[in-house]
Amino acid sequence: MVTKRIGAGAFKQTCLALLDEVAAQHVEVIVTKRGRPVARLVPVQSGKEIEEAMLADLRGKGRMLVEERAFLEPTGEAAGWKPPALE
């Protein structure tokens, strides 16, 4: 994500235009006072964007805790398991 720095006075004059830019171009704006950062303006992520980012972080990190053969064996009634009788 691209980051821009802008002084508080310039931010005050161009606030609405900066909001549009942040939303449209997904840039981050750091507002400064006397050269020191005081605030950060970032785009809001949709639920779908958050979900995609989380899935991307998890991709390739899973591992099986049992052998593949054991994982693929049938379970439940297909393996001969009978549910307990209901009384």
C-alpha positions, -999 to +999 in steps of 0.1 A: +000+000+000+013+034-009+018+059+019+016+097+016+026+122+043+007+155+045+008+184+070-023+191+091-029+224+074-029+209+040-050+180+052-076+205+065-078+221+031-080+189+011-098+165+035-127+155+013-104+150-018-080+129+004-109+107+016-119+100-020-083+092-029-079+068+000-111+050-009-104+049-047-067+042-048-062+023-015-035+047-003-026+055+033-022+091+044-001+101+075-011+135+089+017+154+105+020+184+128+054+201+127+068+170+109+056+145+136+030+119+126-003+125+146-029+105+126-033+078+099-060+076+073-064+042+058-090+026+035-117+004+051-115-032+040-147-051+031-155-084+048-146-102+016-111-085+014-105-094+050-115-130+044-092-132+013-063-118+032-068-143+060-070-173+036-039-161+018-020-160+051-031-196+059-024-210+024+003-236+026+005-237+064-018-267+071-005-301+079-020-335+085-017-350+120-024-385+108-011-405+078-030-400+046-042-436+045-058-433+080-073-399+070-090-415+040-105-445+058-143-445+062-158-433+094-191-437+111-216-464+098-195-470+067-167-482+090-190-505+110-197-480+138-232-482+153-247-453+172-258-461+208-294-471+212-317-444+223-338-452+253 
